Amino acid sequence: RLCAVLGDAARASSQGYESNTARVANRAAVDGFVGEVFARHKREEMIALLQDADIAFGRLSDLDDFVAHPQNNWITVETPDEPIRLLAPGAVVNGDVPSFAPVPKLDAHGKALRTEFGK
């Protein structure tokens, strides 16, 4: 199916592509073929082609994808200058969302820390 999606269905039965063992032994050529075809398409186009063919795949994401992920939860934390939005911890246990204290000012706890650790 993958070779058909990549525009060369006959390649699947050709030498070096006919079995998983053959593809592993022929890895450089297989990677070159797949990479060349993928490079000609935008990521969302390839995703649609693979999904339509019911072929499993993994998506390589960038930071913008990570930030826009629909399962993200965000929190606002106070800082000495202004509130900032942060990605919340992923785990919520029994519906309890942890609360977060404000970010302390620079050296706000410095004296106590130096006393505690002897410096």
Phi and psi in radians as a Rosetta constraint file:
Dihedral C 1 N 2 CA 2 C 2 CIRCULARHARMONIC -1.084 0.35
Dihedral N 2 CA 2 C 2 N 3 CIRCULARHARMONIC -0.781 0.35
Dihedral C 2 N 3 CA 3 C 3 CIRCULARHARMONIC -1.056 0.35
Dihedral N 3 CA 3 C 3 N 4 CIRCULARHARMONIC -0.654 0.35
Dihedral C 3 N 4 CA 4 C 4 CIRCULARHARMONIC -1.115 0.35
Dihedral N 4 CA 4 C 4 N 5 CIRCULARHARMONIC -0.783 0.35
Dihedral C 4 N 5 CA 5 C 5 CIRCULARHARMONIC -1.071 0.35
Dihedral N 5 CA 5 C 5 N 6 CIRCULARHARMONIC -0.610 0.35
Dihedral C 5 N 6 CA 6 C 6 CIRCULARHARMONIC -1.446 0.35
Dihedral N 6 CA 6 C 6 N 7 CIRCULARHARMONIC 0.067 0.35
Dihedral C 6 N 7 CA 7 C 7 CIRCULARHARMONIC 1.573 0.35
Dihedral N 7 CA 7 C 7 N 8 CIRCULARHARMONIC 0.237 0.35
Dihedral C 7 N 8 CA 8 C 8 CIRCULARHARMONIC -2.562 0.35
Dihedral N 8 CA 8 C 8 N 9 CIRCULARHARMONIC 1.211 0.35
Dihedral C 8 N 9 CA 9 C 9 CIRCULARHARMONIC -1.010 0.35
Dihedral N 9 CA 9 C 9 N 10 CIRCULARHARMONIC -0.599 0.35
Dihedral C 9 N 10 CA 10 C 10 CIRCULARHARMONIC -1.146 0.35
Dihedral N 10 CA 10 C 10 N 11 CIRCULARHARMONIC -0.448 0.35
Dihedral C 10 N 11 CA 11 C 11 CIRCULARHARMONIC -1.050 0.35
Dihedral N 11 CA 11 C 11 N 12 CIRCULARHARMONIC -0.524 0.35
Dihedral C 11 N 12 CA 12 C 12 CIRCULARHARMONIC -1.030 0.35
Dihedral N 12 CA 12 C 12 N 13 CIRCULARHARMONIC -0.495 0.35
Dihedral C 12 N 13 CA 13 C 13 CIRCULARHARMONIC -1.801 0.35
Dihedral N 13 CA 13 C 13 N 14 CIRCULARHARMONIC 0.071 0.35
Dihedral C 13 N 14 CA 14 C 14 CIRCULARHARMONIC -1.460 0.35
Dihedral N 14 CA 14 C 14 N 15 CIRCULARHARMONIC 2.816 0.35
Dihedral C 14 N 15 CA 15 C 15 CIRCULARHARMONIC -1.020 0.35
Dihedral N 15 CA 15 C 15 N 16 CIRCULARHARMONIC 2.327 0.35
Dihedral C 15 N 16 CA 16 C 16 CIRCULARHARMONIC 1.633 0.35
Dihedral N 16 CA 16 C 16 N 17 CIRCULARHARMONIC -0.132 0.35
Dihedral C 16 N 17 CA 17 C 17 CIRCULARHARMONIC -2.242 0.35
Dihedral N 17 CA 17 C 17 N 18 CIRCULARHARMONIC -0.109 0.35
Dihedral C 17 N 18 CA 18 C 18 CIRCULARHARMONIC -1.307 0.35
Dihedral N 18 CA 18 C 18 N 19 CIRCULARHARMONIC -0.262 0.35
Dihedral C 18 N 19 CA 19 C 19 CIRCULARHARMONIC -2.653 0.35
Dihedral N 19 CA 19 C 19 N 20 CIRCULARHARMONIC 2.895 0.35
Dihedral C 19 N 20 CA 20 C 20 CIRCULARHARMONIC -1.068 0.35
Dihedral N 20 CA 20 C 20 N 21 CIRCULARHARMONIC -0.737 0.35
Dihedral C 20 N 21 CA 21 C 21 CIRCULARHARMONIC -1.032 0.35
Dihedral N 21 CA 21 C 21 N 22 CIRCULARHARMONIC -0.760 0.35
Dihedral C 21 N 22 CA 22 C 22 CIRCULARHARMONIC -1.141 0.35
Dihedral N 22 CA 22 C 22 N 23 CIRCULARHARMONIC -0.719 0.35
Dihedral C 22 N 23 CA 23 C 23 CIRCULARHARMONIC -1.147 0.35
Dihedral N 23 CA 23 C 23 N 24 CIRCULARHARMONIC -0.664 0.35
Dihedral C 23 N 24 CA 24 C 24 CIRCULARHARMONIC -1.124 0.35
Dihedral N 24 CA 24 C 24 N 25 CIRCULARHARMONIC -0.761 0.35
Dihedral C 24 N 25 CA 25 C 25 CIRCULARHARMONIC -1.159 0.35
Dihedral N 25 CA 25 C 25 N 26 CIRCULARHARMONIC -0.455 0.35
Dihedral C 25 N 26 CA 26 C 26 CIRCULARHARMONIC -1.878 0.35
Dihedral N 26 CA 26 C 26 N 27 CIRCULARHARMONIC 0.535 0.35
Dihedral C 26 N 27 CA 27 C 27 CIRCULARHARMONIC -0.967 0.35
Dihedral N 27 CA 27 C 27 N 28 CIRCULARHARMONIC -0.773 0.35
Dihedral C 27 N 28 CA 28 C 28 CIRCULARHARMONIC -1.057 0.35
Dihedral N 28 CA 28 C 28 N 29 CIRCULARHARMONIC -0.768 0.35
Dihedral C 28 N 29 CA 29 C 29 CIRCULARHARMONIC -1.198 0.35
Dihedral N 29 CA 29 C 29 N 30 CIRCULARHARMONIC -0.727 0.35
Dihedral C 29 N 30 CA 30 C 30 CIRCULARHARMONIC -1.100 0.35
Dihedral N 30 CA 30 C 30 N 31 CIRCULARHARMONIC -0.846 0.35
Dihedral C 30 N 31 CA 31 C 31 CIRCULARHARMONIC -1.042 0.35
Dihedral N 31 CA 31 C 31 N 32 CIRCULARHARMONIC -0.694 0.35
Dihedral C 31 N 32 CA 32 C 32 CIRCULARHARMONIC -1.098 0.35
Dihedral N 32 CA 32 C 32 N 33 CIRCULARHARMONIC -0.786 0.35
Dihedral C 32 N 33 CA 33 C 33 CIRCULARHARMONIC -1.086 0.35
Dihedral N 33 CA 33 C 33 N 34 CIRCULARHARMONIC -0.886 0.35
Dihedral C 33 N 34 CA 34 C 34 CIRCULARHARMONIC -1.109 0.35
Dihedral N 34 CA 34 C 34 N 35 CIRCULARHARMONIC -0.808 0.35
Dihedral C 34 N 35 CA 35 C 35 CIRCULARHARMONIC -1.074 0.35
Dihedral N 35 CA 35 C 35 N 36 CIRCULARHARMONIC -0.702 0.35
Dihedral C 35 N 36 CA 36 C 36 CIRCULARHARMONIC -1.085 0.35
Dihedral N 36 CA 36 C 36 N 37 CIRCULARHARMONIC -0.767 0.35
Dihedral C 36 N 37 CA 37 C 37 CIRCULARHARMONIC -1.203 0.35
Dihedral N 37 CA 37 C 37 N 38 CIRCULARHARMONIC -0.783 0.35
Dihedral C 37 N 38 CA 38 C 38 CIRCULARHARMONIC -1.042 0.35
Dihedral N 38 CA 38 C 38 N 39 CIRCULARHARMONIC -0.654 0.35
Dihedral C 38 N 39 CA 39 C 39 CIRCULARHARMONIC -1.134 0.35
Dihedral N 39 CA 39 C 39 N 40 CIRCULARHARMONIC -0.386 0.35
Dihedral C 39 N 40 CA 40 C 40 CIRCULARHARMONIC -1.472 0.35
Dihedral N 40 CA 40 C 40 N 41 CIRCULARHARMONIC -0.093 0.35
Dihedral C 40 N 41 CA 41 C 41 CIRCULARHARMONIC -2.129 0.35
Dihedral N 41 CA 41 C 41 N 42 CIRCULARHARMONIC 2.634 0.35
Dihedral C 41 N 42 CA 42 C 42 CIRCULARHARMONIC -1.264 0.35
Dihedral N 42 CA 42 C 42 N 43 CIRCULARHARMONIC 2.685 0.35
Dihedral C 42 N 43 CA 43 C 43 CIRCULARHARMONIC -0.956 0.35
Dihedral N 43 CA 43 C 43 N 44 CIRCULARHARMONIC -0.826 0.35
Dihedral C 43 N 44 CA 44 C 44 CIRCULARHARMONIC -1.122 0.35
Dihedral N 44 CA 44 C 44 N 45 CIRCULARHARMONIC -0.558 0.35
Dihedral C 44 N 45 CA 45 C 45 CIRCULARHARMONIC -1.127 0.35
Dihedral N 45 CA 45 C 45 N 46 CIRCULARHARMONIC -0.797 0.35
Dihedral C 45 N 46 CA 46 C 46 CIRCULARHARMONIC -1.121 0.35
Dihedral N 46 CA 46 C 46 N 47 CIRCULARHARMONIC -0.710 0.35
Dihedral C 46 N 47 CA 47 C 47 CIRCULARHARMONIC -1.038 0.35
Dihedral N 47 CA 47 C 47 N 48 CIRCULARHARMONIC -0.796 0.35
Dihedral C 47 N 48 CA 48 C 48 CIRCULARHARMONIC -1.085 0.35
Dihedral N 48 CA 48 C 48 N 49 CIRCULARHARMONIC -0.753 0.35
Dihedral C 48 N 49 CA 49 C 49 CIRCULARHARMONIC -1.083 0.35
Dihedral N 49 CA 49 C 49 N 50 CIRCULARHARMONIC -0.785 0.35
Dihedral C 49 N 50 CA 50 C 50 CIRCULARHARMONIC -1.187 0.35
Dihedral N 50 CA 50 C 50 N 51 CIRCULARHARMONIC -0.712 0.35
Dihedral C 50 N 51 CA 51 C 51 CIRCULARHARMONIC -1.127 0.35
Dihedral N 51 CA 51 C 51 N 52 CIRCULARHARMONIC -0.764 0.35
Dihedral C 51 N 52 CA 52 C 52 CIRCULARHARMONIC -1.065 0.35
Dihedral N 52 CA 52 C 52 N 53 CIRCULARHARMONIC -0.554 0.35
Dihedral C 52 N 53 CA 53 C 53 CIRCULARHARMONIC -1.566 0.35
Dihedral N 53 CA 53 C 53 N 54 CIRCULARHARMONIC 0.035 0.35
Dihedral C 53 N 54 CA 54 C 54 CIRCULARHARMONIC 1.020 0.35
Dihedral N 54 CA 54 C 54 N 55 CIRCULARHARMONIC 0.767 0.35
Dihedral C 54 N 55 CA 55 C 55 CIRCULARHARMONIC -1.863 0.35
Dihedral N 55 CA 55 C 55 N 56 CIRCULARHARMONIC 2.199 0.35
Dihedral C 55 N 56 CA 56 C 56 CIRCULARHARMONIC -1.165 0.35
Dihedral N 56 CA 56 C 56 N 57 CIRCULARHARMONIC 2.536 0.35
Dihedral C 56 N 57 CA 57 C 57 CIRCULARHARMONIC -2.736 0.35
Dihedral N 57 CA 57 C 57 N 58 CIRCULARHARMONIC 2.851 0.35
Dihedral C 57 N 58 CA 58 C 58 CIRCULARHARMONIC -2.005 0.35
Dihedral N 58 CA 58 C 58 N 59 CIRCULARHARMONIC 2.463 0.35
Dihedral C 58 N 59 CA 59 C 59 CIRCULARHARMONIC -1.697 0.35
Dihedral N 59 CA 59 C 59 N 60 CIRCULARHARMONIC 2.292 0.35
Dihedral C 59 N 60 CA 60 C 60 CIRCULARHARMONIC -1.595 0.35
Dihedral N 60 CA 60 C 60 N 61 CIRCULARHARMONIC 2.015 0.35
Dihedral C 60 N 61 CA 61 C 61 CIRCULARHARMONIC -1.826 0.35
Dihedral N 61 CA 61 C 61 N 62 CIRCULARHARMONIC 2.739 0.35
Dihedral C 61 N 62 CA 62 C 62 CIRCULARHARMONIC -1.919 0.35
Dihedral N 62 CA 62 C 62 N 63 CIRCULARHARMONIC -3.126 0.35
Dihedral C 62 N 63 CA 63 C 63 CIRCULARHARMONIC -1.074 0.35
Dihedral N 63 CA 63 C 63 N 64 CIRCULARHARMONIC -0.657 0.35
Dihedral C 63 N 64 CA 64 C 64 CIRCULARHARMONIC -1.086 0.35
Dihedral N 64 CA 64 C 64 N 65 CIRCULARHARMONIC -0.674 0.35
Dihedral C 64 N 65 CA 65 C 65 CIRCULARHARMONIC -1.115 0.35
Dihedral N 65 CA 65 C 65 N 66 CIRCULARHARMONIC -0.744 0.35
Dihedral C 65 N 66 CA 66 C 66 CIRCULARHARMONIC -1.056 0.35
Dihedral N 66 CA 66 C 66 N 67 CIRCULARHARMONIC -0.836 0.35
Dihedral C 66 N 67 CA 67 C 67 CIRCULARHARMONIC -1.119 0.35
Dihedral N 67 CA 67 C 67 N 68 CIRCULARHARMONIC -0.626 0.35
Dihedral C 67 N 68 CA 68 C 68 CIRCULARHARMONIC -1.535 0.35
Dihedral N 68 CA 68 C 68 N 69 CIRCULARHARMONIC 0.025 0.35
Dihedral C 68 N 69 CA 69 C 69 CIRCULARHARMONIC -1.004 0.35
Dihedral N 69 CA 69 C 69 N 70 CIRCULARHARMONIC 2.308 0.35
Dihedral C 69 N 70 CA 70 C 70 CIRCULARHARMONIC -1.172 0.35
Dihedral N 70 CA 70 C 70 N 71 CIRCULARHARMONIC -0.293 0.35
Dihedral C 70 N 71 CA 71 C 71 CIRCULARHARMONIC -1.590 0.35
Dihedral N 71 CA 71 C 71 N 72 CIRCULARHARMONIC -0.005 0.35
Dihedral C 71 N 72 CA 72 C 72 CIRCULARHARMONIC -1.184 0.35
Dihedral N 72 CA 72 C 72 N 73 CIRCULARHARMONIC 2.504 0.35
Dihedral C 72 N 73 CA 73 C 73 CIRCULARHARMONIC -2.090 0.35
Dihedral N 73 CA 73 C 73 N 74 CIRCULARHARMONIC 2.496 0.35
Dihedral C 73 N 74 CA 74 C 74 CIRCULARHARMONIC -2.093 0.35
Dihedral N 74 CA 74 C 74 N 75 CIRCULARHARMONIC 2.621 0.35
Dihedral C 74 N 75 CA 75 C 75 CIRCULARHARMONIC -2.222 0.35
Dihedral N 75 CA 75 C 75 N 76 CIRCULARHARMONIC 2.756 0.35
Dihedral C 75 N 76 CA 76 C 76 CIRCULARHARMONIC -1.945 0.35
Dihedral N 76 CA 76 C 76 N 77 CIRCULARHARMONIC 2.271 0.35
Dihedral C 76 N 77 CA 77 C 77 CIRCULARHARMONIC -2.118 0.35
Dihedral N 77 CA 77 C 77 N 78 CIRCULARHARMONIC 2.339 0.35
Dihedral C 77 N 78 CA 78 C 78 CIRCULARHARMONIC -1.318 0.35
Dihedral N 78 CA 78 C 78 N 79 CIRCULARHARMONIC 2.451 0.35
Dihedral C 78 N 79 CA 79 C 79 CIRCULARHARMONIC -2.191 0.35
Dihedral N 79 CA 79 C 79 N 80 CIRCULARHARMONIC 2.929 0.35
Dihedral C 79 N 80 CA 80 C 80 CIRCULARHARMONIC -1.003 0.35
Dihedral N 80 CA 80 C 80 N 81 CIRCULARHARMONIC -0.481 0.35
Dihedral C 80 N 81 CA 81 C 81 CIRCULARHARMONIC -1.664 0.35
Dihedral N 81 CA 81 C 81 N 82 CIRCULARHARMONIC -0.831 0.35
Dihedral C 81 N 82 CA 82 C 82 CIRCULARHARMONIC -2.908 0.35
Dihedral N 82 CA 82 C 82 N 83 CIRCULARHARMONIC 2.811 0.35
Dihedral C 82 N 83 CA 83 C 83 CIRCULARHARMONIC -1.179 0.35
Dihedral N 83 CA 83 C 83 N 84 CIRCULARHARMONIC 2.536 0.35
Dihedral C 83 N 84 CA 84 C 84 CIRCULARHARMONIC -2.207 0.35
Dihedral N 84 CA 84 C 84 N 85 CIRCULARHARMONIC 2.629 0.35
Dihedral C 84 N 85 CA 85 C 85 CIRCULARHARMONIC -1.683 0.35
Dihedral N 85 CA 85 C 85 N 86 CIRCULARHARMONIC 2.244 0.35
Dihedral C 85 N 86 CA 86 C 86 CIRCULARHARMONIC -2.207 0.35
Dihedral N 86 CA 86 C 86 N 87 CIRCULARHARMONIC 2.678 0.35
Dihedral C 86 N 87 CA 87 C 87 CIRCULARHARMONIC -1.216 0.35
Dihedral N 87 CA 87 C 87 N 88 CIRCULARHARMONIC 2.195 0.35
Dihedral C 87 N 88 CA 88 C 88 CIRCULARHARMONIC -1.299 0.35
Dihedral N 88 CA 88 C 88 N 89 CIRCULARHARMONIC 2.724 0.35
Dihedral C 88 N 89 CA 89 C 89 CIRCULARHARMONIC -0.999 0.35
Dihedral N 89 CA 89 C 89 N 90 CIRCULARHARMONIC 2.539 0.35
Dihedral C 89 N 90 CA 90 C 90 CIRCULARHARMONIC -1.260 0.35
Dihedral N 90 CA 90 C 90 N 91 CIRCULARHARMONIC -0.522 0.35
Dihedral C 90 N 91 CA 91 C 91 CIRCULARHARMONIC -1.553 0.35
Dihedral N 91 CA 91 C 91 N 92 CIRCULARHARMONIC 2.261 0.35
Dihedral C 91 N 92 CA 92 C 92 CIRCULARHARMONIC -2.127 0.35
Dihedral N 92 CA 92 C 92 N 93 CIRCULARHARMONIC 2.048 0.35
Dihedral C 92 N 93 CA 93 C 93 CIRCULARHARMONIC -1.799 0.35
Dihedral N 93 CA 93 C 93 N 94 CIRCULARHARMONIC 2.184 0.35
Dihedral C 93 N 94 CA 94 C 94 CIRCULARHARMONIC 0.940 0.35
Dihedral N 94 CA 94 C 94 N 95 CIRCULARHARMONIC 0.550 0.35
Dihedral C 94 N 95 CA 95 C 95 CIRCULARHARMONIC 1.323 0.35
Dihedral N 95 CA 95 C 95 N 96 CIRCULARHARMONIC 0.042 0.35
Dihedral C 95 N 96 CA 96 C 96 CIRCULARHARMONIC -1.484 0.35
Dihedral N 96 CA 96 C 96 N 97 CIRCULARHARMONIC 1.935 0.35
Dihedral C 96 N 97 CA 97 C 97 CIRCULARHARMONIC -1.604 0.35
Dihedral N 97 CA 97 C 97 N 98 CIRCULARHARMONIC 2.166 0.35
Dihedral C 97 N 98 CA 98 C 98 CIRCULARHARMONIC -1.139 0.35
Dihedral N 98 CA 98 C 98 N 99 CIRCULARHARMONIC 2.641 0.35
Dihedral C 98 N 99 CA 99 C 99 CIRCULARHARMONIC -1.743 0.35
Dihedral N 99 CA 99 C 99 N 100 CIRCULARHARMONIC 2.771 0.35
Dihedral C 99 N 100 CA 100 C 100 CIRCULARHARMONIC -2.254 0.35
Dihedral N 100 CA 100 C 100 N 101 CIRCULARHARMONIC 2.317 0.35
Dihedral C 100 N 101 CA 101 C 101 CIRCULARHARMONIC -1.337 0.35
Dihedral N 101 CA 101 C 101 N 102 CIRCULARHARMONIC 2.820 0.35
Dihedral C 101 N 102 CA 102 C 102 CIRCULARHARMONIC -1.116 0.35
Dihedral N 102 CA 102 C 102 N 103 CIRCULARHARMONIC 2.717 0.35
Dihedral C 102 N 103 CA 103 C 103 CIRCULARHARMONIC -1.288 0.35
Dihedral N 103 CA 103 C 103 N 104 CIRCULARHARMONIC 2.218 0.35
Dihedral C 103 N 104 CA 104 C 104 CIRCULARHARMONIC -1.243 0.35
Dihedral N 104 CA 104 C 104 N 105 CIRCULARHARMONIC 2.754 0.35
Dihedral C 104 N 105 CA 105 C 105 CIRCULARHARMONIC -1.162 0.35
Dihedral N 105 CA 105 C 105 N 106 CIRCULARHARMONIC 2.740 0.35
Dihedral C 105 N 106 CA 106 C 106 CIRCULARHARMONIC -0.963 0.35
Dihedral N 106 CA 106 C 106 N 107 CIRCULARHARMONIC 2.211 0.35
Dihedral C 106 N 107 CA 107 C 107 CIRCULARHARMONIC 1.195 0.35
Dihedral N 107 CA 107 C 107 N 108 CIRCULARHARMONIC 0.309 0.35
Dihedral C 107 N 108 CA 108 C 108 CIRCULARHARMONIC -1.055 0.35
Dihedral N 108 CA 108 C 108 N 109 CIRCULARHARMONIC -0.584 0.35
Dihedral C 108 N 109 CA 109 C 109 CIRCULARHARMONIC -1.978 0.35
Dihedral N 109 CA 109 C 109 N 110 CIRCULARHARMONIC 0.204 0.35
Dihedral C 109 N 110 CA 110 C 110 CIRCULARHARMONIC -1.019 0.35
Dihedral N 110 CA 110 C 110 N 111 CIRCULARHARMONIC -0.796 0.35
Dihedral C 110 N 111 CA 111 C 111 CIRCULARHARMONIC -1.102 0.35
Dihedral N 111 CA 111 C 111 N 112 CIRCULARHARMONIC -0.797 0.35
Dihedral C 111 N 112 CA 112 C 112 CIRCULARHARMONIC -1.109 0.35
Dihedral N 112 CA 112 C 112 N 113 CIRCULARHARMONIC -0.706 0.35
Dihedral C 112 N 113 CA 113 C 113 CIRCULARHARMONIC -1.162 0.35
Dihedral N 113 CA 113 C 113 N 114 CIRCULARHARMONIC -0.758 0.35
Dihedral C 113 N 114 CA 114 C 114 CIRCULARHARMONIC -1.119 0.35
Dihedral N 114 CA 114 C 114 N 115 CIRCULARHARMONIC -0.647 0.35
Dihedral C 114 N 115 CA 115 C 115 CIRCULARHARMONIC -1.170 0.35
Dihedral N 115 CA 115 C 115 N 116 CIRCULARHARMONIC -0.798 0.35
Dihedral C 115 N 116 CA 116 C 116 CIRCULARHARMONIC -1.096 0.35
Dihedral N 116 CA 116 C 116 N 117 CIRCULARHARMONIC -0.692 0.35
Dihedral C 116 N 117 CA 117 C 117 CIRCULARHARMONIC -1.764 0.35
Dihedral N 117 CA 117 C 117 N 118 CIRCULARHARMONIC 0.134 0.35
Dihedral C 117 N 118 CA 118 C 118 CIRCULARHARMONIC 1.260 0.35
Dihedral N 118 CA 118 C 118 N 119 CIRCULARHARMONIC 0.593 0.35
